[in-house]
Amino acid sequence: MTNDARTDALRELYESWGNRAAANPAMDLATMRDMYEQAHLLATEPEGVTYRDVDANGVEAMWIVPEGAPDDAAIIYTHGGGCSVMSMHSHRKLAGHLAKAAGVKVLNLNYRLAPEHPYPAQLDDAQAAHRWLRDQGIDPKRIATAGDSAGGNLATTLALVLRDTGEQVPAAIVGFSPWYDMEHNGKTLETNAETDALVQRPVVEMMSQMFLGEAGSPTDPLTNPLYADPTGLPPMYLTASTYETLQDNAERFAELARTAGVDVTLETTPGMQHVFPFMAGRSPEADAAISAAGAFLRKHLGL
């Protein structure tokens, strides 16, 4: 493990969640959600960024606006948490750092959560927000998608469903530690089990069951993009860490997309935990990933 206290803080938080869950095997979902909301504590407050709650076509969301951001471009951010925990509040500072790095305003979605609202509620909300941005006069060619973990999945599947319905795909996609594999077949789910302090097989099995519900399929390309044809997707920037069990989710999708002719940048960072950009402002690795993602988004949004 790294000896840097700044990056160890994420591992320690994840371990504390695991210890609390182990001490309370019957932990109810409300308590679990409260626990996961602590993720926002890890990042510093980004300077020069304002926040405003908004109703985006029936979807609760938060505008995150860095100083000097243009009015005619936007990033849709979909938070992680297995589509069952976390919120726009847990990810406010992470998304704020990304907005500042890109110089672009971010629409941070508070999409509906499973199991109360299983698939396709989350994707429906992302589509509704995308329509709302277009209704605000933003050209779809000036809209990008971004997210982490399950939100990285949504950032990808939103692009897929837009392509499949004949609409303009986003200008770019960013996925921090994306979770794509709803079948849990990836080799790093086993080989990195000892170094990942958060994501273990029982966790992804539980969250995928809640997300898919009774009607969802783990092999549907819109729940598991490893079954998708990525042809026609925009340029992608993906991150993963050598310590996380979902490492090969990003690697396998990157290979699939490249074979289909998609421009994919995959950054694999040694020794970090799942969604290490949570440490924005406190960890050089997190700051480097956000800076690179910001530059990538600026390029493809024409800024």
GUDOPA-969599 format. One record per residue (C-alpha): residue number from 1; z, y, x. Coordinates in nm, 3 decimals, m for minus. Each point is the difference from the previous one (the first is absolute). Layout:
% GUDOPA-969599
(NUM, (Z, Y, X)),
...
***
This chain:
% GUDOPA-969599
(1, (0.000, 0.000, 0.000)),
(2, (m0.048, 0.357, 0.105)),
(3, (0.300, 0.177, 0.147)),
(4, (m0.105, 0.335, m0.147)),
(5, (0.267, 0.097, m0.253)),
(6, (m0.254, 0.203, m0.194)),
(7, (m0.216, m0.301, m0.076)),
(8, (0.294, m0.241, m0.029)),
(9, (0.120, 0.201, m0.300)),
(10, (m0.273, m0.151, m0.219)),
(11, (0.092, m0.354, 0.100)),
(12, (0.367, 0.074, m0.062)),
(13, (m0.072, 0.137, m0.347)),
(14, (m0.210, m0.304, m0.088)),
(15, (0.273, m0.232, 0.128)),
(16, (0.257, 0.181, m0.211)),
(17, (m0.213, m0.062, m0.309)),
(18, (m0.023, m0.367, 0.087)),
(19, (0.376, m0.022, 0.052)),
(20, (0.067, 0.167, m0.335)),
(21, (m0.241, m0.234, m0.178)),
(22, (0.156, m0.305, 0.169)),
(23, (0.348, 0.112, m0.103)),
(24, (m0.116, 0.045, m0.360)),
(25, (m0.255, m0.272, m0.084)),
(26, (0.008, 0.108, m0.365)),
(27, (m0.085, 0.363, 0.083)),
(28, (m0.169, 0.157, m0.301)),
(29, (m0.329, 0.184, 0.028)),
(30, (0.151, 0.344, m0.062)),
(31, (0.239, m0.045, 0.293)),
(32, (m0.282, m0.128, 0.219)),
(33, (m0.212, 0.302, m0.086)),
(34, (0.286, 0.237, 0.084)),
(35, (0.040, m0.173, 0.335)),
(36, (m0.369, 0.026, 0.092)),
(37, (m0.005, 0.372, m0.081)),
(38, (0.196, 0.053, 0.324)),
(39, (m0.324, m0.028, 0.195)),
(40, (m0.053, 0.375, m0.030)),
(41, (0.302, 0.064, 0.222)),
(42, (m0.180, m0.116, 0.315)),
(43, (m0.262, 0.274, 0.030)),
(44, (0.065, 0.361, 0.088)),
(45, (m0.087, 0.267, m0.254)),
(46, (m0.354, 0.118, 0.079)),
(47, (m0.018, 0.377, 0.045)),
(48, (m0.257, 0.217, m0.172)),
(49, (m0.041, m0.236, m0.295)),
(50, (0.076, 0.068, m0.368)),
(51, (0.054, m0.245, m0.286)),
(52, (m0.076, 0.032, m0.369)),
(53, (0.033, m0.258, m0.278)),
(54, (m0.311, m0.043, m0.212)),
(55, (m0.133, m0.211, m0.287)),
(56, (m0.322, m0.152, 0.133)),
(57, (m0.176, m0.124, m0.313)),
(58, (0.318, m0.164, m0.129)),
(59, (0.115, m0.118, 0.343)),
(60, (0.313, 0.157, 0.147)),
(61, (m0.087, 0.136, 0.343)),
(62, (0.092, 0.253, 0.264)),
(63, (m0.230, 0.251, 0.165)),
(64, (0.080, 0.025, 0.370)),
(65, (m0.171, 0.307, 0.140)),
(66, (0.002, 0.098, 0.369)),
(67, (m0.052, 0.362, 0.097)),
(68, (m0.367, 0.091, 0.016)),
(69, (m0.124, m0.308, m0.187)),
(70, (m0.334, 0.048, m0.177)),
(71, (m0.013, m0.021, m0.378)),
(72, (m0.308, m0.221, m0.008)),
(73, (0.129, m0.313, 0.177)),
(74, (0.283, m0.245, m0.068)),
(75, (0.157, m0.329, 0.102)),
(76, (0.135, m0.242, m0.263)),
(77, (0.313, m0.165, 0.145)),
(78, (0.130, m0.326, m0.147)),
(79, (0.344, m0.100, 0.123)),
(80, (0.106, m0.345, 0.115)),
(81, (0.278, m0.219, m0.134)),
(82, (m0.182, m0.302, m0.135)),
(83, (m0.100, 0.197, m0.311)),
(84, (0.355, m0.066, m0.125)),
(85, (0.230, 0.230, 0.200)),
(86, (m0.018, 0.343, 0.170)),
(87, (m0.158, 0.314, m0.139)),
(88, (m0.168, 0.329, 0.077)),
(89, (0.348, 0.120, 0.105)),
(90, (0.061, m0.276, 0.256)),
(91, (m0.335, 0.088, 0.158)),
(92, (0.007, 0.377, m0.039)),
(93, (0.063, 0.078, 0.366)),
(94, (m0.236, m0.265, 0.138)),
(95, (m0.277, 0.134, m0.226)),
(96, (0.100, 0.355, 0.096)),
(97, (m0.046, m0.074, 0.369)),
(98, (m0.340, m0.154, m0.075)),
(99, (m0.100, 0.304, m0.206)),
(100, (0.099, 0.231, 0.283)),
(101, (m0.181, m0.210, 0.265)),
(102, (m0.318, m0.003, m0.209)),
(103, (0.031, 0.358, m0.123)),
(104, (m0.078, m0.134, m0.348)),
(105, (0.206, m0.001, m0.318)),
(106, (0.128, m0.338, m0.113)),
(107, (0.039, m0.122, m0.357)),
(108, (0.299, m0.234, 0.040)),
(109, (0.001, m0.239, m0.297)),
(110, (0.301, m0.136, m0.187)),
(111, (m0.202, m0.282, m0.152)),
(112, (0.155, m0.246, m0.243)),
(113, (0.199, m0.286, 0.152)),
(114, (0.013, m0.374, m0.058)),
(115, (0.139, m0.212, m0.154)),
(116, (0.022, 0.240, m0.294)),
(117, (m0.363, 0.094, 0.064)),
(118, (m0.185, m0.278, 0.185)),
(119, (m0.357, 0.018, 0.131)),
(120, (m0.226, 0.180, m0.083)),
(121, (0.237, 0.286, m0.093)),
(122, (0.022, 0.128, 0.357)),
(123, (m0.377, m0.001, 0.053)),
(124, (m0.052, 0.157, m0.343)),
(125, (0.235, 0.283, 0.098)),
(126, (m0.184, 0.054, 0.328)),
(127, (m0.330, 0.020, m0.188)),
(128, (0.149, 0.245, m0.249)),
(129, (0.120, 0.221, 0.284)),
(130, (m0.342, m0.014, 0.163)),
(131, (m0.159, 0.115, m0.327)),
(132, (0.256, 0.281, m0.021)),
(133, (m0.095, 0.124, 0.346)),
(134, (m0.365, 0.005, m0.103)),
(135, (0.096, 0.191, m0.316)),
(136, (0.167, 0.257, 0.229)),
(137, (m0.343, 0.064, 0.150)),
(138, (0.045, m0.200, 0.322)),
(139, (m0.320, m0.174, 0.108)),
(140, (0.067, m0.376, 0.031)),
(141, (m0.164, 0.017, 0.343)),
(142, (0.298, 0.216, 0.102)),
(143, (0.263, m0.248, m0.118)),
(144, (0.157, m0.262, 0.230)),
(145, (0.252, m0.273, m0.077)),
(146, (0.303, m0.099, 0.206)),
(147, (0.305, m0.220, m0.037)),
(148, (0.239, m0.237, 0.170)),
(149, (0.071, m0.369, m0.057)),
(150, (m0.077, m0.068, m0.369)),
(151, (m0.117, 0.360, m0.019)),
(152, (m0.251, m0.076, 0.275)),
(153, (m0.128, m0.277, m0.227)),
(154, (m0.034, 0.252, m0.286)),
(155, (m0.174, 0.254, 0.224)),
(156, (m0.257, m0.273, 0.072)),
(157, (m0.036, m0.146, m0.349)),
(158, (m0.043, 0.346, m0.152)),
(159, (m0.305, 0.040, 0.223)),
(160, (m0.123, m0.346, m0.102)),
(161, (0.031, 0.067, m0.373)),
(162, (m0.169, 0.340, 0.034)),
(163, (m0.289, m0.167, 0.184)),
(164, (m0.023, m0.278, m0.256)),
(165, (m0.015, 0.245, m0.292)),
(166, (m0.275, 0.205, 0.163)),
(167, (0.215, 0.297, 0.094)),
(168, (0.019, 0.183, 0.332)),
(169, (0.223, m0.185, 0.247)),
(170, (0.265, 0.202, 0.186)),
(171, (m0.095, 0.175, 0.322)),
(172, (0.243, m0.220, 0.198)),
(173, (0.286, m0.247, m0.036)),
(174, (0.326, m0.010, 0.199)),
(175, (0.233, m0.302, m0.012)),
(176, (0.331, m0.010, 0.184)),
(177, (0.106, m0.367, 0.032)),
(178, (m0.207, m0.097, m0.305)),
(179, (0.104, m0.302, m0.205)),
(180, (m0.311, m0.179, m0.124)),
(181, (0.086, m0.372, m0.001)),
(182, (0.138, m0.099, m0.342)),
(183, (m0.022, m0.367, 0.097)),
(184, (0.224, 0.043, 0.307)),
(185, (m0.230, m0.200, 0.224)),
(186, (0.010, 0.223, 0.306)),
(187, (0.114, m0.159, 0.325)),
(188, (0.213, 0.300, 0.103)),
(189, (0.214, m0.049, m0.310)),
(190, (0.144, m0.290, 0.201)),
(191, (m0.057, 0.098, 0.364)),
(192, (0.156, 0.347, m0.040)),
(193, (0.281, m0.106, m0.232)),
(194, (0.264, 0.041, 0.271)),
(195, (m0.104, 0.355, 0.092)),
(196, (m0.063, 0.145, m0.348)),
(197, (0.327, 0.132, m0.144)),
(198, (m0.132, 0.052, m0.353)),
(199, (m0.303, m0.199, m0.115)),
(200, (0.065, m0.372, m0.024)),
(201, (m0.170, m0.267, m0.209)),
(202, (0.259, 0.008, m0.285)),
(203, (m0.045, 0.378, m0.025)),
(204, (m0.379, m0.006, m0.035)),
(205, (0.013, m0.300, m0.233)),
(206, (0.244, 0.180, m0.230)),
(207, (m0.188, 0.331, 0.006)),
(208, (m0.342, m0.156, m0.049)),
(209, (0.128, m0.192, m0.303)),
(210, (0.131, 0.324, m0.153)),
(211, (m0.321, 0.188, 0.084)),
(212, (m0.240, m0.267, m0.132)),
(213, (0.202, m0.084, m0.311)),
(214, (m0.134, m0.271, m0.227)),
(215, (m0.362, 0.115, m0.005)),
(216, (m0.068, 0.107, 0.360)),
(217, (m0.160, m0.232, 0.253)),
(218, (0.086, m0.013, 0.372)),
(219, (m0.371, m0.049, 0.075)),
(220, (m0.131, 0.291, m0.208)),
(221, (m0.179, 0.238, 0.241)),
(222, (0.179, 0.290, m0.171)),
(223, (0.342, m0.146, 0.077)),
(224, (m0.090, m0.174, 0.324)),
(225, (m0.277, 0.188, 0.184)),
(226, (m0.034, m0.291, 0.243)),
(227, (m0.216, m0.149, m0.279)),
(228, (m0.205, 0.318, m0.043)),
(229, (m0.346, 0.085, 0.124)),
(230, (0.074, 0.324, 0.192)),
(231, (m0.368, 0.102, 0.013)),
(232, (m0.033, 0.371, m0.072)),
(233, (0.361, 0.093, 0.072)),
(234, (0.054, 0.324, 0.195)),
(235, (0.141, 0.022, 0.354)),
(236, (0.349, m0.147, 0.028)),
(237, (0.300, 0.063, 0.228)),
(238, (0.254, m0.285, m0.002)),
(239, (0.323, m0.051, 0.192)),
(240, (0.213, m0.304, 0.070)),
(241, (0.276, m0.093, 0.241)),
(242, (0.042, m0.306, 0.217)),
(243, (0.352, m0.050, m0.141)),
(244, (m0.089, m0.006, m0.370)),
(245, (m0.079, m0.304, m0.208)),
(246, (m0.291, 0.177, m0.171)),
(247, (m0.173, 0.071, 0.331)),
(248, (m0.293, m0.227, m0.075)),
(249, (m0.054, 0.148, m0.347)),
(250, (m0.148, 0.308, 0.163)),
(251, (m0.175, m0.207, 0.266)),
(252, (m0.165, m0.239, m0.245)),
(253, (m0.120, 0.276, m0.231)),
(254, (m0.127, 0.205, 0.294)),
(255, (m0.210, m0.297, 0.112)),
(256, (m0.128, m0.059, m0.354)),
(257, (m0.092, 0.365, m0.042)),
(258, (m0.169, 0.031, 0.339)),
(259, (m0.212, m0.306, m0.078)),
(260, (m0.109, 0.181, m0.317)),
(261, (m0.101, 0.307, 0.201)),
(262, (0.306, 0.218, m0.067)),
(263, (0.120, 0.237, 0.272)),
(264, (0.358, m0.119, 0.066)),
(265, (0.255, 0.133, 0.248)),
(266, (0.294, m0.238, 0.045)),
(267, (0.297, 0.110, 0.209)),
(268, (0.249, m0.274, 0.092)),
(269, (0.324, 0.143, 0.138)),
(270, (0.241, m0.218, 0.199)),
(271, (0.362, m0.047, m0.099)),
(272, (0.014, 0.196, m0.325)),
(273, (0.127, m0.094, m0.344)),
(274, (m0.191, m0.008, m0.330)),
(275, (m0.126, 0.349, m0.097)),
(276, (0.136, 0.155, 0.318)),
(277, (m0.144, 0.342, m0.102)),
(278, (0.318, 0.025, m0.212)),
(279, (0.146, 0.133, 0.326)),
(280, (m0.227, 0.308, 0.000)),
(281, (0.151, 0.278, 0.205)),
(282, (0.244, m0.234, 0.176)),
(283, (m0.217, m0.266, 0.165)),
(284, (m0.291, 0.062, 0.236)),
(285, (m0.177, m0.309, m0.135)),
(286, (0.030, 0.124, m0.359)),
(287, (m0.118, 0.347, 0.097)),
(288, (m0.297, m0.143, 0.191)),
(289, (m0.108, m0.211, m0.299)),
(290, (0.027, 0.294, m0.240)),
(291, (m0.178, 0.234, 0.240)),
(292, (m0.287, m0.247, 0.041)),
(293, (m0.022, m0.059, m0.375)),
(294, (0.000, 0.377, m0.058)),
(295, (m0.284, 0.055, 0.247)),
(296, (m0.194, m0.287, m0.159)),
(297, (0.042, 0.150, m0.347)),
(298, (m0.101, 0.349, 0.115)),
(299, (m0.316, m0.140, 0.153)),
(300, (m0.109, m0.191, m0.306)),
(301, (0.097, 0.274, m0.245)),
(302, (m0.216, 0.241, 0.198)),
(303, (0.283, 0.228, 0.116)),
***
